[in-house]
């Protein structure tokens, strides 16, 4: 049977949320679909699949002491009728549950993937040989997903944001995507890297990206595999886009972060390169590869484990705890608030930059902790302020511009500072009771309009 191992150090973690069999593959892209569904499994096919999985576990699993328990669970599942399923997906689900439960290893799972299976068995028989058909499948997913770099944004206060959905790596192509992202991040006053729900991918991508935050030729990780000499991952000495240093860095994490994505977060924390914001990660550190199992399955099996040079261990089964906890869905706001507060605290800050950070921080804090102003106070603020008019309607204040258009006012602070709807928080008004003060983000000082 043809075998292969992806040329990576940490592959994607499956089943980050929902059913244990919902495997995370490469970034989701449209795939060619067969004309007919997979045929129902026969008893002989199920028995052969279990036998093949047992063989692979015996030959390759990184922890030999766990192998007897895994084999016993598979035998029990087959003998008890637990695997008497004709639907391939259900059969794979049962196998995945038993592999994980008996090993305690989240990198042990079975996918139903006819395309990858066909590509895997079409290649050379040597397990370490390159398989062009498989590489083409992974490359297509990487390229169509921009190598996992799905979103780059300029946030208020010149905070630069990057979303990484998966750590893809394609030789001579992915590096260029990271170079562009690094150039964008480097010009920010602070950096936020969002790896929430990132199940992992290639350690080659982790090594390339983490090198931007470290000096060259530093030991980043050591990988151990039974019967082989340890291999090292060291940071790159040359980076086309240069290093990203001397600015606050925040990494957003949650329970769905695993494998190579955890390696990146672990590096950030252990090397004190950035602050982790969110919730504890999945705890899947082992290095996995994939083996084809007839008639259309791919088995993920752990063949090695990483050791970090700082901790002397890894995050397997324990996960990575955040430096700053934040509820689900609020990680980005929390990181922005931390970044802006850190920037404002700099004693050498340019006054114009400090004003920009303060403006942005007020908006973020109002979003995190909405301000409520009593209705009586809102009514009292309504009125004419020279050519501007503030109206009260349906429990809110409206700002009537000189062209007759109205925009809703949202309170930012309890003392009367409001954001104006439709201006992307670039324009604000403050109502003091006796005056309206209007200010654009680019203005050095507000313009005051006394109450008529």
Secondary structure as the mmCIF struct_conf table of DSSP 4:
data_model
#
loop_
_struct_conf.conf_type_id
_struct_conf.id
_struct_conf.beg_label_comp_id
_struct_conf.beg_label_asym_id
_struct_conf.beg_label_seq_id
_struct_conf.end_label_comp_id
_struct_conf.end_label_asym_id
_struct_conf.end_label_seq_id
STRN STRN1 UNK A 3 UNK A 3
BEND BEND1 UNK A 7 UNK A 7
BEND BEND2 UNK A 9 UNK A 10
HELX_LH_PP_P HELX_LH_PP_P1 UNK A 12 UNK A 14
BEND BEND3 UNK A 16 UNK A 19
TURN_TY1_P TURN_TY1_P1 UNK A 20 UNK A 21
BEND BEND4 UNK A 26 UNK A 27
HELX_LH_PP_P HELX_LH_PP_P2 UNK A 28 UNK A 28
BEND BEND5 UNK A 35 UNK A 36
HELX_LH_PP_P HELX_LH_PP_P3 UNK A 37 UNK A 42
HELX_RH_AL_P HELX_RH_AL_P1 UNK A 43 UNK A 60
BEND BEND6 UNK A 62 UNK A 62
HELX_RH_AL_P HELX_RH_AL_P2 UNK A 64 UNK A 80
TURN_TY1_P TURN_TY1_P2 UNK A 81 UNK A 83
BEND BEND7 UNK A 86 UNK A 87
HELX_RH_AL_P HELX_RH_AL_P3 UNK A 88 UNK A 103
TURN_TY1_P TURN_TY1_P3 UNK A 106 UNK A 107
STRN STRN2 UNK A 109 UNK A 112
HELX_RH_AL_P HELX_RH_AL_P4 UNK A 114 UNK A 122
BEND BEND8 UNK A 123 UNK A 123
BEND BEND9 UNK A 125 UNK A 126
TURN_TY1_P TURN_TY1_P4 UNK A 127 UNK A 128
BEND BEND10 UNK A 129 UNK A 129
HELX_RH_AL_P HELX_RH_AL_P5 UNK A 132 UNK A 144
TURN_TY1_P TURN_TY1_P5 UNK A 145 UNK A 145
HELX_RH_3T_P HELX_RH_3T_P1 UNK A 146 UNK A 148
STRN STRN3 UNK A 149 UNK A 155
TURN_TY1_P TURN_TY1_P6 UNK A 156 UNK A 158
STRN STRN4 UNK A 159 UNK A 164
BEND BEND11 UNK A 165 UNK A 165
STRN STRN5 UNK A 167 UNK A 167
TURN_TY1_P TURN_TY1_P7 UNK A 171 UNK A 173
HELX_RH_AL_P HELX_RH_AL_P6 UNK A 174 UNK A 186
TURN_TY1_P TURN_TY1_P8 UNK A 187 UNK A 187
BEND BEND12 UNK A 188 UNK A 189
STRN STRN6 UNK A 190 UNK A 194
TURN_TY1_P TURN_TY1_P9 UNK A 196 UNK A 197
STRN STRN7 UNK A 201 UNK A 201
HELX_RH_AL_P HELX_RH_AL_P7 UNK A 203 UNK A 210
HELX_RH_3T_P HELX_RH_3T_P2 UNK A 211 UNK A 213
BEND BEND13 UNK A 214 UNK A 214
TURN_TY1_P TURN_TY1_P10 UNK A 216 UNK A 217
STRN STRN8 UNK A 219 UNK A 224
TURN_TY1_P TURN_TY1_P11 UNK A 226 UNK A 227
BEND BEND14 UNK A 228 UNK A 228
STRN STRN9 UNK A 231 UNK A 234
BEND BEND15 UNK A 237 UNK A 237
TURN_TY1_P TURN_TY1_P12 UNK A 240 UNK A 241
BEND BEND16 UNK A 246 UNK A 247
STRN STRN10 UNK A 248 UNK A 253
TURN_TY1_P TURN_TY1_P13 UNK A 255 UNK A 256
TURN_TY1_P TURN_TY1_P14 UNK A 259 UNK A 259
HELX_RH_AL_P HELX_RH_AL_P8 UNK A 260 UNK A 270
TURN_TY1_P TURN_TY1_P15 UNK A 271 UNK A 272
BEND BEND17 UNK A 274 UNK A 274
STRN STRN11 UNK A 275 UNK A 278
BEND BEND18 UNK A 279 UNK A 279
BEND BEND19 UNK A 286 UNK A 286
STRN STRN12 UNK A 287 UNK A 293
TURN_TY1_P TURN_TY1_P16 UNK A 294 UNK A 296
STRN STRN13 UNK A 297 UNK A 307
TURN_TY1_P TURN_TY1_P17 UNK A 309 UNK A 311
BEND BEND20 UNK A 312 UNK A 313
TURN_TY1_P TURN_TY1_P18 UNK A 316 UNK A 318
BEND BEND21 UNK A 323 UNK A 323
STRN STRN14 UNK A 324 UNK A 325
TURN_TY1_P TURN_TY1_P19 UNK A 328 UNK A 329
HELX_RH_AL_P HELX_RH_AL_P9 UNK A 331 UNK A 344
TURN_TY1_P TURN_TY1_P20 UNK A 345 UNK A 345
TURN_TY1_P TURN_TY1_P21 UNK A 347 UNK A 348
HELX_RH_AL_P HELX_RH_AL_P10 UNK A 351 UNK A 368
BEND BEND22 UNK A 369 UNK A 369
HELX_RH_AL_P HELX_RH_AL_P11 UNK A 375 UNK A 381
STRN STRN15 UNK A 383 UNK A 385
TURN_TY1_P TURN_TY1_P22 UNK A 386 UNK A 387
STRN STRN16 UNK A 388 UNK A 393
TURN_TY1_P TURN_TY1_P23 UNK A 394 UNK A 395
STRN STRN17 UNK A 396 UNK A 400
HELX_LH_PP_P HELX_LH_PP_P4 UNK A 401 UNK A 401
TURN_TY1_P TURN_TY1_P24 UNK A 402 UNK A 403
BEND BEND23 UNK A 404 UNK A 404
STRN STRN18 UNK A 406 UNK A 411
BEND BEND24 UNK A 412 UNK A 413
TURN_TY1_P TURN_TY1_P25 UNK A 414 UNK A 415
BEND BEND25 UNK A 416 UNK A 416
STRN STRN19 UNK A 417 UNK A 420
TURN_TY1_P TURN_TY1_P26 UNK A 421 UNK A 422
BEND BEND26 UNK A 423 UNK A 423
TURN_TY1_P TURN_TY1_P27 UNK A 424 UNK A 425
BEND BEND27 UNK A 426 UNK A 426
STRN STRN20 UNK A 427 UNK A 431
BEND BEND28 UNK A 433 UNK A 434
STRN STRN21 UNK A 435 UNK A 440
TURN_TY1_P TURN_TY1_P28 UNK A 441 UNK A 442
BEND BEND29 UNK A 444 UNK A 445
HELX_LH_PP_P HELX_LH_PP_P5 UNK A 446 UNK A 446
STRN STRN22 UNK A 447 UNK A 450
#
